[in-house]
Amino acid sequence: MSDVHRLTIRLNPHDDKERSIISFLDSLDSKKYKSKNSFVIEALDHYISYLSGGNNKLLDDIRQIFREEVQVSHSVQPAHTNEWNPQLSEEESKENEQNVLVDLEMFG
């Protein structure tokens, strides 16, 4: 008796969403993805992780990277150019950072 669990998926080529899935799966690069089966397993794993709140780690990583970049950009002074380059006040900078963090919350 095999320990492999088999699952059959039926895709209807007359349904727009399912037809696009068929087309996508048929065009998978076999060098990049071992098989349709392994691709579907990876896709389901990511989707289940997302539904279980697993995307919070990714969102936290993005926020951390953004905070680090904002800190670096504040400490690095731009090279002198003849272009008009208004400087934001500290209050404006903090407000901009907050606005970006609020925008990132949309992804959470």
C-alpha positions as CSV (number, residue, x, y, z in Angstrom):
1,M,0.0,0.0,0.0
2,S,1.4,3.4,-1.0
3,D,1.7,6.3,1.4
4,V,1.0,8.8,-1.4
5,H,-2.3,10.7,-1.2
6,R,-3.7,11.2,-4.6
7,L,-5.9,14.1,-5.5
8,T,-7.6,14.8,-8.8
9,I,-8.3,18.3,-9.9
10,R,-10.7,18.9,-12.8
11,L,-10.4,22.2,-14.7
12,N,-13.1,23.3,-17.1
13,P,-11.7,24.9,-20.3
14,H,-15.1,26.8,-20.7
15,D,-14.7,28.7,-17.5
16,D,-12.5,31.8,-17.8
17,K,-10.7,31.4,-14.5
18,E,-10.0,27.7,-14.9
19,R,-9.0,28.2,-18.6
20,S,-6.3,30.7,-17.4
21,I,-5.1,28.1,-14.9
22,I,-4.9,25.5,-17.6
23,S,-2.9,27.9,-19.8
24,F,-0.6,28.8,-17.0
25,L,0.1,25.3,-15.9
26,D,0.7,24.2,-19.6
27,S,3.3,27.0,-20.0
28,L,5.3,26.2,-16.9
29,D,9.1,26.1,-17.4
30,S,10.0,22.5,-16.7
31,K,13.6,23.6,-15.9
32,K,12.4,26.1,-13.3
33,Y,9.6,23.9,-11.9
34,K,10.0,20.2,-11.6
35,S,6.4,19.4,-12.5
36,K,2.9,20.7,-12.5
37,N,2.4,18.7,-9.3
38,S,5.3,20.3,-7.5
39,F,4.2,23.7,-8.6
40,V,0.6,23.1,-7.3
41,I,2.0,21.8,-4.0
42,E,4.1,25.0,-3.6
43,A,1.3,27.2,-4.6
44,L,-1.1,25.6,-2.1
45,D,1.5,25.7,0.6
46,H,2.0,29.4,0.1
47,Y,-1.7,30.1,0.0
48,I,-2.4,28.0,3.2
49,S,0.4,29.9,4.9
50,Y,-1.1,33.2,3.8
51,L,-4.6,32.2,5.1
52,S,-3.0,31.2,8.4
53,G,-1.4,34.6,8.8
54,G,2.0,33.5,7.5
55,N,2.2,36.7,5.5
56,N,2.8,38.7,8.7
57,K,6.5,37.6,8.7
58,L,7.0,38.8,5.2
59,L,5.2,42.1,6.0
60,D,7.3,42.6,9.1
61,D,10.5,41.9,7.0
62,I,9.3,44.5,4.5
63,R,8.6,47.1,7.2
64,Q,12.0,46.4,8.8
65,I,13.8,46.9,5.5
66,F,11.9,50.1,4.9
67,R,12.7,51.5,8.3
68,E,16.4,50.7,7.8
69,E,16.3,52.4,4.4
70,V,14.6,55.5,5.8
71,Q,17.2,55.7,8.5
72,V,20.1,55.4,6.0
73,S,18.5,58.0,3.7
74,H,18.3,60.5,6.5
75,S,21.9,60.0,7.5
76,V,23.3,60.2,4.0
77,Q,23.5,63.7,2.6
78,P,23.0,64.1,-1.2
79,A,25.8,65.4,-3.3
80,H,25.7,69.1,-4.0
81,T,24.0,69.8,-7.3
82,N,22.5,72.8,-9.0
83,E,19.1,71.3,-8.8
84,W,16.4,72.6,-6.5
85,N,16.3,70.2,-3.6
86,P,14.1,71.3,-0.7
87,Q,14.8,69.7,2.6
88,L,12.0,68.4,4.7
89,S,11.7,69.5,8.3
90,E,12.1,66.8,11.0
91,E,8.3,67.0,11.5
92,E,7.6,66.5,7.8
93,S,10.0,63.6,7.6
94,K,8.3,61.8,10.6
95,E,4.9,62.5,9.0
96,N,6.1,61.0,5.7
97,E,7.5,57.9,7.5
98,Q,4.1,57.5,9.3
99,N,2.2,57.8,6.1
100,V,4.3,55.1,4.4
101,L,3.9,52.8,7.4
102,V,0.1,53.4,7.3
103,D,0.2,52.6,3.5
104,L,2.1,49.4,4.3
105,E,-0.7,48.4,6.7
106,M,-2.9,47.9,3.6
107,F,-0.9,44.9,2.8
108,G,-1.4,43.3,6.2
